[in-house]
Amino acid sequence: MRTLFLVIGLLALVMGLIWTGQGAGLITWPAQSFMINQSQWMWYGASTAFGGLMLILISRKV
């Protein structure tokens, strides 16, 4: 269970950081992405990254 939480947490953290970067316009890959410069994706990304961080912390305590 620990490993599962850690892997899912790491994936969610990375995905959330990418979404946040795209929403802020810092990451412009792929060029046709609908997420670039869209502020709601900054919030979705930050929430996903936070959830991933919580899973990582939970995996360390279990």
VENQUI-V245603 format. One line per field, one symbol per residue. ss: DSSP state (H for helix, E for strand, - for the rest). phi: phi as a letter, one per 40 degrees, with the letter a starting at -180 (. if undefined). psi: psi as a letter, one per 30 degrees, with the letter a starting at -180 (. if undefined). A space follows every 10 residues. Layout:
# VENQUI-V245603
ss=???
phi=???
psi=???
This chain:
# VENQUI-V245603
ss=-HHHHHHHHH HHHHHHHHHH HHHH------ --------HH HHHHHHHHHH HHHHHHHHHH H-
phi=.dcccccccc cccccccccc ccccgcbbbc ccccccfbcc cccccccccc cccccccccc cc
psi=eeeeeeeeee eeeeeeeeee eeefgejhkl egkffkhjff feeeeeeeee eeeeeeeeff f.
